[in-house]
């Protein structure tokens, strides 16, 4: 799995009864980058349909190549938010840090290799609009890793997100991007929508201070 570009630690943490008992049949990978999560979840859930969203053209091409042998995979070359059309996008030299939002000094000081950015135009859509044309079956798993754009993705996809049995959402405890929501903001929205926070899959510390900057937060629908 590691040689393919997947995430071994994530696989081991999710290949457990608490995750597998849900029997997910559809996965939405929002912010797929080059397929790290998609490759991992394809191994975990070989029968599930995976729909991956990635706005950066070069990453999208790598994503398609990485997932080429997966029959149940569909890639869409666009970003998700609360509007539709074309939007300026900060494409970072370290592509996983790319965002619709401008990076803060907290981010660049903690991770100096993220200082180089070029602005490109990408297509953006609302998840609820796109989901109408996708064959989504339930139970549904949604992973959101969009570098500070989480609240916009949720606003544009409320109906679809509410259908999910489980969400894995990257949440921040400090502002790594300008005007981004923090953990408490995402927690409030999702608990209002009927989800319970059940823990973190992973945490990202500041390499210089050890403070936790982000976590991959897991939310489960209270009344599936």
VOPAGU-2260 file (C-alpha; in pm, 1 decimal, decimal comma):
REM VOPAGU-2260
SITE   aa  ch    i         X         Y         Z
SITE  UNK   A    0       0,0       0,0       0,0
SITE  UNK   A    1     280,9     241,4      89,9
SITE  UNK   A    2     455,9     175,0    -242,3
SITE  UNK   A    3     133,3     264,2    -425,5
SITE  UNK   A    4     109,4     598,7    -244,9
SITE  UNK   A    5    -145,8     498,8      17,8
SITE  UNK   A    6    -129,6     563,7     391,1
SITE  UNK   A    7     -34,0     254,2     590,0
SITE  UNK   A    8     -99,2     405,3     934,8
SITE  UNK   A    9    -443,2     524,0     829,7
SITE  UNK   A   10    -520,6     180,3     688,1
SITE  UNK   A   11    -424,5      11,7    1015,6
SITE  UNK   A   12    -631,8     256,1    1223,2
SITE  UNK   A   13    -940,1     212,5    1004,2
SITE  UNK   A   14    -911,8    -161,3     939,5
SITE  UNK   A   15   -1084,8    -223,8    1270,6
SITE  UNK   A   16   -1432,1    -345,0    1377,7
SITE  UNK   A   17   -1552,1       6,1    1474,4
SITE  UNK   A   18   -1500,0     123,6    1115,0
SITE  UNK   A   19   -1578,7    -188,9     914,2
SITE  UNK   A   20   -1909,7    -255,3    1091,8
SITE  UNK   A   21   -2066,9      40,6     910,6
SITE  UNK   A   22   -2041,1    -138,3     575,1
SITE  UNK   A   23   -1984,5     176,7     370,3
SITE  UNK   A   24   -2095,6     143,7       6,9
SITE  UNK   A   25   -2002,7     495,7    -110,2
SITE  UNK   A   26   -1705,4     717,8     -25,7
SITE  UNK   A   27   -1664,6    1087,3    -112,5
SITE  UNK   A   28   -1300,2    1196,5    -104,2
SITE  UNK   A   29   -1312,2    1577,4    -103,8
SITE  UNK   A   30    -963,4    1720,4    -152,6
SITE  UNK   A   31    -813,3    1402,4    -293,4
SITE  UNK   A   32    -470,5    1542,6    -391,8
SITE  UNK   A   33    -283,7    1256,4    -566,8
SITE  UNK   A   34    -492,2     975,0    -419,3
SITE  UNK   A   35    -339,1     904,3     -79,1
SITE  UNK   A   36    -675,2     851,8      92,8
SITE  UNK   A   37    -848,3     707,4    -214,5
SITE  UNK   A   38    -583,6     434,3    -245,1
SITE  UNK   A   39    -615,6     357,1     123,6
SITE  UNK   A   40    -993,7     340,7     133,3
SITE  UNK   A   41   -1003,1     128,9    -185,3
SITE  UNK   A   42    -804,6    -133,2       6,3
SITE  UNK   A   43   -1030,1    -101,6     311,1
SITE  UNK   A   44   -1357,7    -104,0     118,3
SITE  UNK   A   45   -1291,7    -288,1    -210,3
SITE  UNK   A   46   -1661,6    -298,2    -307,1
SITE  UNK   A   47   -1739,9      67,5    -230,6
SITE  UNK   A   48   -1789,3     332,0    -498,1
SITE  UNK   A   49   -1534,4     611,7    -453,5
SITE  UNK   A   50   -1592,6     963,7    -588,3
SITE  UNK   A   51   -1286,5    1189,3    -555,3
SITE  UNK   A   52   -1270,9    1568,4    -599,3
SITE  UNK   A   53    -942,2    1743,8    -679,8
SITE  UNK   A   54    -911,6    2094,0    -834,9
SITE  UNK   A   55    -536,9    2104,6    -922,9
SITE  UNK   A   56    -489,7    1966,5   -1278,7
SITE  UNK   A   57    -148,0    1808,1   -1217,0
SITE  UNK   A   58    -267,4    1638,5    -896,8
SITE  UNK   A   59    -586,4    1527,5   -1070,7
SITE  UNK   A   60    -380,9    1356,1   -1341,6
SITE  UNK   A   61    -170,3    1176,2   -1079,8
SITE  UNK   A   62    -488,2    1079,1    -894,2
SITE  UNK   A   63    -637,9     921,7   -1205,4
SITE  UNK   A   64    -313,7     737,9   -1275,6
SITE  UNK   A   65    -285,9     608,8    -918,1
SITE  UNK   A   66    -644,8     481,6    -920,0
SITE  UNK   A   67    -639,0     350,3   -1275,4
SITE  UNK   A   68    -685,9     -12,6   -1176,7
SITE  UNK   A   69    -982,1      58,2    -945,3
SITE  UNK   A   70   -1309,3     -24,3   -1120,6
SITE  UNK   A   71   -1529,0     156,7    -866,4
SITE  UNK   A   72   -1357,3     494,5    -888,4
SITE  UNK   A   73   -1464,1     827,7   -1038,5
SITE  UNK   A   74   -1249,0    1143,1   -1029,5
SITE  UNK   A   75   -1383,6    1496,4   -1074,8
SITE  UNK   A   76   -1144,1    1780,6   -1155,8
SITE  UNK   A   77   -1303,0    2054,8    -946,5
SITE  UNK   A   78   -1311,9    2211,9    -603,1
SITE  UNK   A   79   -1615,9    2219,2    -377,6
SITE  UNK   A   80   -1752,9    2517,1    -185,7
SITE  UNK   A   81   -2064,5    2729,2    -144,0
SITE  UNK   A   82   -2058,0    2883,9    -492,5
SITE  UNK   A   83   -2012,4    2774,2    -851,5
SITE  UNK   A   84   -1802,1    2897,0   -1139,3
SITE  UNK   A   85   -1429,3    2972,4   -1152,9
SITE  UNK   A   86   -1227,7    3087,9    -855,6
SITE  UNK   A   87    -868,7    3190,1    -785,3
SITE  UNK   A   88    -678,7    2909,6    -609,9
SITE  UNK   A   89    -346,2    2923,1    -425,0
SITE  UNK   A   90    -151,9    2631,3    -573,5
SITE  UNK   A   91     134,1    2564,1    -331,5
SITE  UNK   A   92     471,0    2412,2    -417,5
SITE  UNK   A   93     373,7    2152,9    -156,3
SITE  UNK   A   94      40,6    2064,8    -316,0
SITE  UNK   A   95    -133,4    1923,6      -4,0
SITE  UNK   A   96    -118,1    2276,7     145,0
SITE  UNK   A   97    -293,3    2437,6    -153,9
SITE  UNK   A   98    -616,6    2622,0     -79,4
SITE  UNK   A   99    -874,7    2873,2    -196,4
SITE  UNK   A  100    -755,9    3072,5     107,2
SITE  UNK   A  101    -431,8    3262,8     164,7
SITE  UNK   A  102    -185,1    3100,3     403,2
SITE  UNK   A  103     -96,3    3266,0     736,5
SITE  UNK   A  104     248,3    3317,1     886,6
SITE  UNK   A  105     170,9    3045,9    1141,8
SITE  UNK   A  106     165,4    2798,1     853,4
SITE  UNK   A  107     473,1    2915,8     665,5
SITE  UNK   A  108     682,5    2950,1     981,4
SITE  UNK   A  109     594,0    2600,6    1100,3
SITE  UNK   A  110     643,2    2451,9     753,1
SITE  UNK   A  111     894,0    2665,9     555,6
SITE  UNK   A  112     867,8    2437,9     251,1
SITE  UNK   A  113     515,8    2578,4     191,8
SITE  UNK   A  114     628,8    2934,9     114,1
SITE  UNK   A  115     605,8    2906,3    -266,3
SITE  UNK   A  116     260,6    2961,9    -415,3
SITE  UNK   A  117     125,8    3032,1    -764,1
SITE  UNK   A  118    -231,7    3145,7    -825,1
SITE  UNK   A  119    -436,3    2948,1   -1075,6
SITE  UNK   A  120    -803,9    2947,0   -1172,5
SITE  UNK   A  121   -1003,2    2633,4   -1091,7
SITE  UNK   A  122   -1361,5    2519,8   -1134,5
SITE  UNK   A  123   -1574,9    2519,1    -818,2
SITE  UNK   A  124   -1915,7    2363,7    -757,8
SITE  UNK   A  125   -2151,5    2291,2    -469,7
SITE  UNK   A  126   -2154,2    1932,4    -346,9
SITE  UNK   A  127   -2533,5    1917,8    -332,9
SITE  UNK   A  128   -2555,0    2013,4    -701,3
SITE  UNK   A  129   -2294,0    1758,3    -810,3
SITE  UNK   A  130   -2437,1    1483,7    -587,9
SITE  UNK   A  131   -2765,2    1489,3    -780,6
SITE  UNK   A  132   -2581,1    1333,5   -1075,0
SITE  UNK   A  133   -2384,2    1075,5    -874,2
SITE  UNK   A  134   -2512,1     729,6    -783,1
SITE  UNK   A  135   -2469,2     771,2    -408,1
SITE  UNK   A  136   -2579,0     475,0    -199,5
SITE  UNK   A  137   -2577,0     452,7     177,2
SITE  UNK   A  138   -2407,0     395,6     418,6
SITE  UNK   A  139   -2198,8     693,8     307,9
SITE  UNK   A  140   -1849,9     796,9     424,4
SITE  UNK   A  141   -1727,5    1150,6     351,3
SITE  UNK   A  142   -1366,9    1265,3     396,7
SITE  UNK   A  143   -1300,0    1641,5     376,7
SITE  UNK   A  144    -943,5    1773,5     354,7
SITE  UNK   A  145    -964,9    2120,1     202,1
SITE  UNK   A  146    -718,2    2341,4     389,2
SITE  UNK   A  147    -944,4    2586,2     568,5
SITE  UNK   A  148   -1236,2    2569,9     325,7
SITE  UNK   A  149   -1436,5    2320,8     533,9
SITE  UNK   A  150   -1721,5    2555,2     624,3
SITE  UNK   A  151   -1779,4    2644,9     257,5
SITE  UNK   A  152   -1783,5    2279,1     156,3
SITE  UNK   A  153   -2037,8    2208,3     430,4
SITE  UNK   A  154   -2257,5    2505,3     334,0
SITE  UNK   A  155   -2267,9    2393,9     -28,9
SITE  UNK   A  156   -2326,3    2030,7      60,7
SITE  UNK   A  157   -2551,4    2023,6     366,3
SITE  UNK   A  158   -2810,5    1785,3     221,9
SITE  UNK   A  159   -2542,6    1538,3     110,8
SITE  UNK   A  160   -2336,4    1565,3     429,3
SITE  UNK   A  161   -2642,9    1500,4     644,7
SITE  UNK   A  162   -2683,2    1166,6     459,6
SITE  UNK   A  163   -2338,7    1049,3     572,2
SITE  UNK   A  164   -2294,1     784,8     840,5
SITE  UNK   A  165   -1941,2     908,0     914,4
SITE  UNK   A  166   -1725,5    1212,0     835,6
SITE  UNK   A  167   -1348,1    1242,5     854,6
SITE  UNK   A  168   -1275,1    1616,9     849,0
SITE  UNK   A  169    -941,1    1791,3     877,9
SITE  UNK   A  170    -993,4    2055,8    1148,4
SITE  UNK   A  171    -755,1    2324,6    1273,4
SITE  UNK   A  172    -686,4    2459,1    1621,9
SITE  UNK   A  173    -489,9    2761,3    1497,8
SITE  UNK   A  174    -550,1    2973,7    1186,9
SITE  UNK   A  175    -324,4    2830,1     918,7
SITE  UNK   A  176    -523,0    3014,2     649,0
SITE  UNK   A  177    -691,6    3353,3     652,8
SITE  UNK   A  178   -1062,5    3346,4     743,9
SITE  UNK   A  179   -1069,4    2972,9     805,5
SITE  UNK   A  180   -1299,9    2800,5    1055,6
SITE  UNK   A  181   -1139,5    2633,3    1355,6
SITE  UNK   A  182   -1229,4    2302,3    1520,4
SITE  UNK   A  183   -1493,5    2461,7    1744,4
SITE  UNK   A  184   -1673,5    2608,6    1441,4
SITE  UNK   A  185   -1686,4    2278,8    1251,8
SITE  UNK   A  186   -1781,4    2093,8    1570,0
SITE  UNK   A  187   -2075,5    2330,5    1622,7
SITE  UNK   A  188   -2210,2    2289,5    1269,3
SITE  UNK   A  189   -2180,4    1912,5    1264,4
SITE  UNK   A  190   -2323,9    1853,5    1610,6
SITE  UNK   A  191   -2617,3    2075,9    1510,0
SITE  UNK   A  192   -2661,4    1844,5    1208,5
SITE  UNK   A  193   -2685,8    1534,6    1426,2
SITE  UNK   A  194   -2324,7    1414,6    1436,2
SITE  UNK   A  195   -2119,7    1318,7    1740,6
SITE  UNK   A  196   -1746,6    1384,0    1764,3
SITE  UNK   A  197   -1583,0    1049,2    1847,0
SITE  UNK   A  198   -1210,3    1131,7    1831,4
SITE  UNK   A  199    -917,5    1205,0    1601,9
SITE  UNK   A  200    -771,7     972,0    1343,7
SITE  UNK   A  201    -446,0    1165,3    1334,7
SITE  UNK   A  202    -290,5    1489,6    1464,1
SITE  UNK   A  203     -43,5    1732,4    1308,4
SITE  UNK   A  204     194,8    1905,0    1552,7
SITE  UNK   A  205     398,2    2219,1    1490,6
SITE  UNK   A  206     749,5    2075,5    1430,7
SITE  UNK   A  207     904,2    2369,3    1618,7
SITE  UNK   A  208     682,1    2391,0    1928,3
SITE  UNK   A  209     497,6    2059,0    1945,2
SITE  UNK   A  210     157,1    2231,8    1961,9
SITE  UNK   A  211    -123,8    2046,7    1785,0
SITE  UNK   A  212    -219,5    2248,7    1476,8
SITE  UNK   A  213    -469,3    2015,9    1309,3
SITE  UNK   A  214    -642,5    1684,6    1352,5
SITE  UNK   A  215    -840,0    1451,2    1128,3
SITE  UNK   A  216   -1160,9    1462,5    1329,9
SITE  UNK   A  217   -1411,8    1178,5    1313,8
SITE  UNK   A  218   -1784,2    1252,1    1338,3
SITE  UNK   A  219   -2052,0     980,8    1339,2
SITE  UNK   A  220   -2424,2    1030,4    1275,1
SITE  UNK   A  221   -2609,9     992,5    1605,6
SITE  UNK   A  222   -2926,0     845,8    1450,3
SITE  UNK   A  223   -2822,4     660,8    1134,3
